[in-house]
């Protein structure tokens, strides 16, 4: 039995893992472990490159470093529960630990969405007003935009754990993800959850929905400027970084939207598909972001070649 009926105010919750593959969890853990190592290594490498390479000390790469730091936090937030399920067959988690994990997952997801908006603003200024780029995107502006994304996420989402802690939890308390997710936990709560549910929806609208609108507006203006001025060398380089950013936006929002749709129609969704998408939501973004920028950004590629070439030459000597 994964869980027993629990109506206490301090319940434990059970993670379901991957339905139908319980006997193969040890083998399933191997690709998960490799993916986590790649995500952690890739984002740590981006942080190191931005910090040590003078050529990368520009606003767009500061935002990229913020994105990498957020992805590291997301990976570290989900990794303990995911690997505990597959490695040690540990499916239980206490209320306080679950609420803590949930807060960090939702807050860091909100921060990442805000950083993507800041990166879109950076590309907007670079293409639409290149002469004013250094005047507008100062170190202070970069710090303020990054700080605003962090404060917004922490402030809006801080009440969520307190809402959940006020409820009793009934039934088996089995979570349908490999980590603690607010709508999932709210479905297990006893009593009237209308206010908590509406507040969660307001948080989504005030963060992700607003951010998507700002990103779309930014790229509409960017496309309008490019079509008006034509593609020149400077604009072409900026458009290449726009391609990196657009890939990152798609990598972040597509799994989020897919998970939201699947969560709405849980009863009609295959448990394996639902579990796979829930893991992809928080694992693929930290994994793919470093790959996208390593493959698409010439400055990142040059920094990688410089670092590894210098080390290879030094080792040869």
N, C-alpha and C positions, 0 to 999 in steps of 0.2 A: 504494500500500500504506500502510495506517495504521500498521502496526507489523510488525516482524520478530521472529522467535523470539529470546528473550532469557533466558538462564539465568544471568546475572551477578548478583552481590549488589547492584549499583547499577543496576537496570534503569530504563528509561523506560516510561511508560504512555501509552496512547492513548485519548482520549475519542471516543465513537462519534457524538456529535451527534444529529441526528434522522434515523433511517434512512429512505431514500427521498426525502428533501428536501434532499440535499446541494447541488444546484444552486440552491436557493432560500434558502440560509442567509443571504445578505445581506438578503433581504426579511424573513426570519424574525427577524433581529436588531432590526428596527425596533420591533415590539411588545415584545420582551424589554427593549430599552433604555428604552422608555417606562415599562414596569412597574417596572424598577429605579429610575428617576428618581422615580416616584411613591412607591415604598416608602421611599427615602432621604429625600425631601422631607417626607413625612407623618410619619415617626418623628422627624426633626429638628425639625419644627414642634411636635410634642407635647413634646419635651424643652425647647424654648424656652418654651412656654406654662407648663409646670409650674415652670420656674425663675424666671420673671418675674412670674407672677400670684400675689399673696398669697392669693387665694381658693382656689388649688389646692395650697396648702402643707398638705396633709392626707395621712395614711398611704396611703389608696387611690390617690392620684395620685402619691405617691412610688413605689409599686409599679408604676404605669403607666409612669412615667419609666424604671424599671429594665427593664420589658418593652420599651419603645421602644429603649433602648440595646442590649439583646440582639438585637432585630430588625435594628438597624443593623449590628451585628457579623456576623449571619448573611448579610445582603445583601452586605456587603463581602467576606465569605469566599468566596462562590460567584461573584460578579460577574466577577472576572478570567478564570476558566476558561471560563465560559459565553460571555462576549462575545468572548473570544479565538477560540473555535470559530466563531462566527457572523460576526465582523467580518474576521478575518485568516486564517481557515482553519487555525489553529494547534491541532493535536490532541494534541501531545506534552506530557508533563510529567514531570519527574524525580522520583525516589523521595522525596528530602527535601522537595521542594515539595509533593508529593502527601500525604505524611504530616502536614505542617504544616497544610494545608487540612483534611484529615480530622479532625485533633485539634480545631481550632477549630469546625468544623461540629458535631461530636458534643458537645463541651463546651458550646457556646452553646445547643444544643437541650436539653441537660439543665438548664442554668441557666434557660431559659425555662419548662420544666416546673415547676421549683422555685418560680419567681416566681408561676406560676399557682396553686400550692398556697398561697403566702403571701396572694395576693389572695382566695382562697376563705376563708382564716382571717380576713382582714379583714372580709369580708361576714358571716361567722358571728358575730363579736363585735358588729358594728354592729347586727344584727337580734336576736340572742339575749341580748345583755348590753349594751344601748346606754348605760346609766348608767356602765359601767366601761370604755367604749371608749377614752377619752383616757388612762385610767390604764394600760390593757393595751398599747395600740398607741402607745407612745412612740417618739421618734426613735431611741432605743437599740434597741428591739425591731425596728423597721423595718430598721435597719442590720444587726442580727444575723441576721434572716431572709434578707435579700438576700445577706449574706456567706456564710451557710450554704449557700445554693443554689449560689453560685460555687465555694466550696471543695469541696462534694460532687462537682460535675461535674468539676472539674479533677483532683481526687484519684483518682476512680474511673476516669477515662478516660485519665489520663497514661500508663499502661502499654501502651495499644494500639499507639502507634507503635513501641515497642520490640519488641513481639511480632512485628509485621510486618517490622521491619528484620532480624530474626533468620532470616527465610526467604529461600530463593532463589525466583525467580519464573520460571515456565516458559511456553512457548507465545507467543502474540501479545501478551499483556498488554493486551487491549482492555477498557476499563471500560464498563459499560452505562449510566453516568450522565454528566452534563456536569460532574461534580465527583467528588472522591475520597470514597468511602463504604466504611466498614470491612468489611461483609460482602462487598461487591463485590471488594475487594482480597484478602480472605482466600480467596475462591474461586480466585484466580489463583496462590496460593502452592503451592510444592512441599513435600512432606513431611506429617507428621502435624500437623494443625491443630486437633485435638480440644480441647486445653486452651484455645487462643485463642478457639475458637468458644464454648466453655462460658463462658469469662470474659465475652465479649461479651453472652451471654444473661443472665448474672448482673447485668451493668451495666444492661441494659434492665429487668430485674425490680426492681432496687434503686432505680431512678429513675422511669421512666415508669409501671410497674405500681403501685408504692407511691403515687406521686403521684395517679394516677387514683382509687385507693381512698380516699385522704384527701379528695379533692375530692367524691367521691360521698357520703362520710359527712357532710361539711360541709353539703351541700345537703339531705340527708335531715333533718338537725337544723334547718336553716333552714325547710324546708317544714313540719316539725312545729311549730315556734314560730309561724309565720305562721297556720297553721290553728287553733292554740290561741288566739292573741290576736286574730285577725281583722286585716283590712287597714286600717290607719290611715294618716294622712298621712305620718308619719315612716317607717312600714314600707314604704309605697308608694314613697317616694323611694329607700329602700335596695334594694327589689326591682328598681327600674329599673337600678341599678348592677349587680345580680346578673344581669340580662338581658345587659348588656354583657359581663360576665365569662364567662357561659355561651357566648355567641357566640364569644368569643376561645378558649375551651377547645375548642369544636367545630372552629374553624378550624385549630387546632394539631394536635389528635389525630386527626381524620378522615383528612387526607392521610398522617400518619405510619402509621396502621393500614393504610390502603390500600396504601401502598408496601411495608410488611412482608408483606402477603398476596401482592402481585404478585411480590415478591422470592422468596417461597417457591415460587411456581408460574411461574418465569421461562420455562420451556420452552413452556408453554401460553399465554403472554401475547403479544399483539401488540407488536412492538418500538416502534411509534409510541406506543401507549397507555402502555407502560412508561416510555418517555423523558418523555412528557408528565407523568405522575404524579410522576416523580422530580424534575422541575423545579418542579411545583406544590407539592411538599412543602416546599421551602425558599424559594419565592418568594411564594406566596399569603399565608402567615402575616404576613410583614413588610408586605405590601401592604394586607391587609384589617384588621389591628388598628387602625391610625389611623382608617380609615373607620368601623369599628364604633363607636368611642368618639366620633368627631365627630358621627355621626348619632344616637347613643343617649344620650350623656351631656349633660345640660343645662348642667352647669358648664363642660364643654369648649366647648359651643356659645356660652355667654355670653362666655367668654374670647376665642373667635375673633371674635365680633361686636364686642367691646370693642376689640380690637387693630386690626382692619381698619376699624372705624368711626372710631376716633381718627386713623388714618393718612389716611383719606379726607377727614375734616374738615380736618386739618392741611394736606393738599395743596390743598384748596379755598381755604383762607385764603391 
